[in-house]
Amino acid sequence: MAEQQADPVADTSEPPKKASRAGRNLPAAIGVGVVLGGLAIATLLFFPIGWLVMLAIFIPIATYEVVRRLREAGYALPLIPLLLGGQAIIWLSFYGPAGPLGAYGGTIVVCMVWRLVGQGIHEAPVNYLRDISASVLIATWVPLFASFSALLIFQDHGGIRTFTVICTVVFADIGGYIAGVLFGKHLMVPAISPKKSWEGLGGSLLFGVTAAVLIVTFLLDKPAWVGVPLGLFLVITGVLGDLVESQVKRDIGIKDMGTLLPGHGGVMDRIDAMLPSAVAGWIVLTLLA
């Protein structure tokens, strides 16, 4: 039986585009990263209090992304209390740690009641424990963790302190990306994140600790050794934060939390490493610097 010959004129399809080894649209990711990074740097260095405004804009978006995705997976989550409570958690950082803590507690109480009566007082809620547990996770993971970067703003040289945390995490991410693409062979946790490698972790540690030491020394005027524990804690919490979000997405069967940021996914996909790192950064800088 003779084989049919393909018509070269009829085949007008383009060859499939080769994805980067890191699984990103690299030009788009770089462009978005430069714009967001420039905005954050300008705010922290020249108008530090404006950082609260940025948090008040982006944190509700990240919260909504997570709630929407979990709702698609069947969860019944109280969106309005989480959004309003998140705003209170951010803005009450004016009053020190007690402000976000009190707002967080109030948010959880409202979420518990909201979900309890959401289906009416004459009908018992279904999956109440599951949904409240997810609500507590979201309130903790997104606005509460973010509020630690807001708390840094009100310390001496607060803008520089918050800049130190963010810049260290960004450079750790860059180092992990470069090392992972060039040298990544040994996967860390393939069951959770199939692209993270031990070589990438080494790059994150090198870039992150170096960035922390340099910024602490030249911008905060603190001993260089302070940058070592700071860099280590920020890199470790950043990597773990990324893995936590990867596992959440794996649980509900999605690739990204959102689509707002080309090359990154959603806002939550961009700040997943930043959120737990804000907690670690606040602890280290408060105790040591």
Secondary structure as a PSIPRED ss2 file (coil, helix, strand):
# PSIPRED VFORMAT (PSIPRED V4.0)

   1 M C   1.000  0.000  0.000
   2 A C   1.000  0.000  0.000
   3 E C   1.000  0.000  0.000
   4 Q C   1.000  0.000  0.000
   5 Q C   1.000  0.000  0.000
   6 A C   1.000  0.000  0.000
   7 D C   1.000  0.000  0.000
   8 P C   1.000  0.000  0.000
   9 V C   1.000  0.000  0.000
  10 A C   1.000  0.000  0.000
  11 D C   1.000  0.000  0.000
  12 T C   1.000  0.000  0.000
  13 S C   1.000  0.000  0.000
  14 E C   1.000  0.000  0.000
  15 P C   1.000  0.000  0.000
  16 P C   1.000  0.000  0.000
  17 K C   1.000  0.000  0.000
  18 K C   1.000  0.000  0.000
  19 A C   1.000  0.000  0.000
  20 S C   1.000  0.000  0.000
  21 R C   1.000  0.000  0.000
  22 A C   1.000  0.000  0.000
  23 G C   1.000  0.000  0.000
  24 R C   1.000  0.000  0.000
  25 N C   1.000  0.000  0.000
  26 L H   0.000  1.000  0.000
  27 P H   0.000  1.000  0.000
  28 A H   0.000  1.000  0.000
  29 A H   0.000  1.000  0.000
  30 I H   0.000  1.000  0.000
  31 G H   0.000  1.000  0.000
  32 V H   0.000  1.000  0.000
  33 G H   0.000  1.000  0.000
  34 V H   0.000  1.000  0.000
  35 V H   0.000  1.000  0.000
  36 L H   0.000  1.000  0.000
  37 G H   0.000  1.000  0.000
  38 G H   0.000  1.000  0.000
  39 L H   0.000  1.000  0.000
  40 A H   0.000  1.000  0.000
  41 I H   0.000  1.000  0.000
  42 A H   0.000  1.000  0.000
  43 T H   0.000  1.000  0.000
  44 L H   0.000  1.000  0.000
  45 L H   0.000  1.000  0.000
  46 F H   0.000  1.000  0.000
  47 F C   1.000  0.000  0.000
  48 P C   1.000  0.000  0.000
  49 I C   1.000  0.000  0.000
  50 G H   0.000  1.000  0.000
  51 W H   0.000  1.000  0.000
  52 L H   0.000  1.000  0.000
  53 V H   0.000  1.000  0.000
  54 M H   0.000  1.000  0.000
  55 L H   0.000  1.000  0.000
  56 A H   0.000  1.000  0.000
  57 I H   0.000  1.000  0.000
  58 F H   0.000  1.000  0.000
  59 I H   0.000  1.000  0.000
  60 P H   0.000  1.000  0.000
  61 I H   0.000  1.000  0.000
  62 A H   0.000  1.000  0.000
  63 T H   0.000  1.000  0.000
  64 Y H   0.000  1.000  0.000
  65 E H   0.000  1.000  0.000
  66 V H   0.000  1.000  0.000
  67 V H   0.000  1.000  0.000
  68 R H   0.000  1.000  0.000
  69 R H   0.000  1.000  0.000
  70 L H   0.000  1.000  0.000
  71 R H   0.000  1.000  0.000
  72 E H   0.000  1.000  0.000
  73 A C   1.000  0.000  0.000
  74 G C   1.000  0.000  0.000
  75 Y C   1.000  0.000  0.000
  76 A C   1.000  0.000  0.000
  77 L C   1.000  0.000  0.000
  78 P C   1.000  0.000  0.000
  79 L H   0.000  1.000  0.000
  80 I H   0.000  1.000  0.000
  81 P H   0.000  1.000  0.000
  82 L H   0.000  1.000  0.000
  83 L H   0.000  1.000  0.000
  84 L H   0.000  1.000  0.000
  85 G H   0.000  1.000  0.000
  86 G H   0.000  1.000  0.000
  87 Q H   0.000  1.000  0.000
  88 A H   0.000  1.000  0.000
  89 I H   0.000  1.000  0.000
  90 I H   0.000  1.000  0.000
  91 W H   0.000  1.000  0.000
  92 L H   0.000  1.000  0.000
  93 S H   0.000  1.000  0.000
  94 F H   0.000  1.000  0.000
  95 Y H   0.000  1.000  0.000
  96 G C   1.000  0.000  0.000
  97 P C   1.000  0.000  0.000
  98 A H   0.000  1.000  0.000
  99 G H   0.000  1.000  0.000
 100 P H   0.000  1.000  0.000
 101 L H   0.000  1.000  0.000
 102 G H   0.000  1.000  0.000
 103 A H   0.000  1.000  0.000
 104 Y H   0.000  1.000  0.000
 105 G H   0.000  1.000  0.000
 106 G H   0.000  1.000  0.000
 107 T H   0.000  1.000  0.000
 108 I H   0.000  1.000  0.000
 109 V H   0.000  1.000  0.000
 110 V H   0.000  1.000  0.000
 111 C H   0.000  1.000  0.000
 112 M H   0.000  1.000  0.000
 113 V H   0.000  1.000  0.000
 114 W H   0.000  1.000  0.000
 115 R H   0.000  1.000  0.000
 116 L H   0.000  1.000  0.000
 117 V H   0.000  1.000  0.000
 118 G C   1.000  0.000  0.000
 119 Q C   1.000  0.000  0.000
 120 G C   1.000  0.000  0.000
 121 I C   1.000  0.000  0.000
 122 H C   1.000  0.000  0.000
 123 E C   1.000  0.000  0.000
 124 A C   1.000  0.000  0.000
 125 P C   1.000  0.000  0.000
 126 V C   1.000  0.000  0.000
 127 N C   1.000  0.000  0.000
 128 Y H   0.000  1.000  0.000
 129 L H   0.000  1.000  0.000
 130 R H   0.000  1.000  0.000
 131 D H   0.000  1.000  0.000
 132 I H   0.000  1.000  0.000
 133 S H   0.000  1.000  0.000
 134 A H   0.000  1.000  0.000
 135 S H   0.000  1.000  0.000
 136 V H   0.000  1.000  0.000
 137 L H   0.000  1.000  0.000
 138 I H   0.000  1.000  0.000
 139 A H   0.000  1.000  0.000
 140 T H   0.000  1.000  0.000
 141 W H   0.000  1.000  0.000
 142 V H   0.000  1.000  0.000
 143 P H   0.000  1.000  0.000
 144 L H   0.000  1.000  0.000
 145 F H   0.000  1.000  0.000
 146 A H   0.000  1.000  0.000
 147 S H   0.000  1.000  0.000
 148 F H   0.000  1.000  0.000
 149 S H   0.000  1.000  0.000
 150 A H   0.000  1.000  0.000
 151 L H   0.000  1.000  0.000
 152 L H   0.000  1.000  0.000
 153 I H   0.000  1.000  0.000
 154 F C   1.000  0.000  0.000
 155 Q C   1.000  0.000  0.000
 156 D C   1.000  0.000  0.000
 157 H C   1.000  0.000  0.000
 158 G H   0.000  1.000  0.000
 159 G H   0.000  1.000  0.000
 160 I H   0.000  1.000  0.000
 161 R H   0.000  1.000  0.000
 162 T H   0.000  1.000  0.000
 163 F H   0.000  1.000  0.000
 164 T H   0.000  1.000  0.000
 165 V H   0.000  1.000  0.000
 166 I H   0.000  1.000  0.000
 167 C H   0.000  1.000  0.000
 168 T H   0.000  1.000  0.000
 169 V H   0.000  1.000  0.000
 170 V H   0.000  1.000  0.000
 171 F H   0.000  1.000  0.000
 172 A H   0.000  1.000  0.000
 173 D H   0.000  1.000  0.000
 174 I H   0.000  1.000  0.000
 175 G H   0.000  1.000  0.000
 176 G H   0.000  1.000  0.000
 177 Y H   0.000  1.000  0.000
 178 I H   0.000  1.000  0.000
 179 A H   0.000  1.000  0.000
 180 G H   0.000  1.000  0.000
 181 V H   0.000  1.000  0.000
 182 L H   0.000  1.000  0.000
 183 F H   0.000  1.000  0.000
 184 G C   1.000  0.000  0.000
 185 K C   1.000  0.000  0.000
 186 H C   1.000  0.000  0.000
 187 L E   0.000  0.000  1.000
 188 M C   1.000  0.000  0.000
 189 V C   1.000  0.000  0.000
 190 P C   1.000  0.000  0.000
 191 A C   1.000  0.000  0.000
 192 I C   1.000  0.000  0.000
 193 S C   1.000  0.000  0.000
 194 P C   1.000  0.000  0.000
 195 K C   1.000  0.000  0.000
 196 K C   1.000  0.000  0.000
 197 S E   0.000  0.000  1.000
 198 W H   0.000  1.000  0.000
 199 E H   0.000  1.000  0.000
 200 G H   0.000  1.000  0.000
 201 L H   0.000  1.000  0.000
 202 G H   0.000  1.000  0.000
 203 G H   0.000  1.000  0.000
 204 S H   0.000  1.000  0.000
 205 L H   0.000  1.000  0.000
 206 L H   0.000  1.000  0.000
 207 F H   0.000  1.000  0.000
 208 G H   0.000  1.000  0.000
 209 V H   0.000  1.000  0.000
 210 T H   0.000  1.000  0.000
 211 A H   0.000  1.000  0.000
 212 A H   0.000  1.000  0.000
 213 V H   0.000  1.000  0.000
 214 L H   0.000  1.000  0.000
 215 I H   0.000  1.000  0.000
 216 V H   0.000  1.000  0.000
 217 T H   0.000  1.000  0.000
 218 F H   0.000  1.000  0.000
 219 L C   1.000  0.000  0.000
 220 L C   1.000  0.000  0.000
 221 D C   1.000  0.000  0.000
 222 K C   1.000  0.000  0.000
 223 P C   1.000  0.000  0.000
 224 A H   0.000  1.000  0.000
 225 W H   0.000  1.000  0.000
 226 V H   0.000  1.000  0.000
 227 G H   0.000  1.000  0.000
 228 V H   0.000  1.000  0.000
 229 P H   0.000  1.000  0.000
 230 L H   0.000  1.000  0.000
 231 G H   0.000  1.000  0.000
 232 L H   0.000  1.000  0.000
 233 F H   0.000  1.000  0.000
 234 L H   0.000  1.000  0.000
 235 V H   0.000  1.000  0.000
 236 I H   0.000  1.000  0.000
 237 T H   0.000  1.000  0.000
 238 G H   0.000  1.000  0.000
 239 V H   0.000  1.000  0.000
 240 L H   0.000  1.000  0.000
 241 G H   0.000  1.000  0.000
 242 D H   0.000  1.000  0.000
 243 L H   0.000  1.000  0.000
 244 V H   0.000  1.000  0.000
 245 E H   0.000  1.000  0.000
 246 S H   0.000  1.000  0.000
 247 Q H   0.000  1.000  0.000
 248 V H   0.000  1.000  0.000
 249 K H   0.000  1.000  0.000
 250 R H   0.000  1.000  0.000
 251 D H   0.000  1.000  0.000
 252 I H   0.000  1.000  0.000
 253 G C   1.000  0.000  0.000
 254 I C   1.000  0.000  0.000
 255 K C   1.000  0.000  0.000
 256 D C   1.000  0.000  0.000
 257 M C   1.000  0.000  0.000
 258 G C   1.000  0.000  0.000
 259 T C   1.000  0.000  0.000
 260 L C   1.000  0.000  0.000
 261 L E   0.000  0.000  1.000
 262 P C   1.000  0.000  0.000
 263 G C   1.000  0.000  0.000
 264 H C   1.000  0.000  0.000
 265 G E   0.000  0.000  1.000
 266 G C   1.000  0.000  0.000
 267 V H   0.000  1.000  0.000
 268 M H   0.000  1.000  0.000
 269 D H   0.000  1.000  0.000
 270 R H   0.000  1.000  0.000
 271 I H   0.000  1.000  0.000
 272 D C   1.000  0.000  0.000
 273 A C   1.000  0.000  0.000
 274 M H   0.000  1.000  0.000
 275 L H   0.000  1.000  0.000
 276 P H   0.000  1.000  0.000
 277 S H   0.000  1.000  0.000
 278 A H   0.000  1.000  0.000
 279 V H   0.000  1.000  0.000
 280 A H   0.000  1.000  0.000
 281 G H   0.000  1.000  0.000
 282 W H   0.000  1.000  0.000
 283 I H   0.000  1.000  0.000
 284 V H   0.000  1.000  0.000
 285 L H   0.000  1.000  0.000
 286 T H   0.000  1.000  0.000
 287 L H   0.000  1.000  0.000
 288 L H   0.000  1.000  0.000
 289 A C   1.000  0.000  0.000
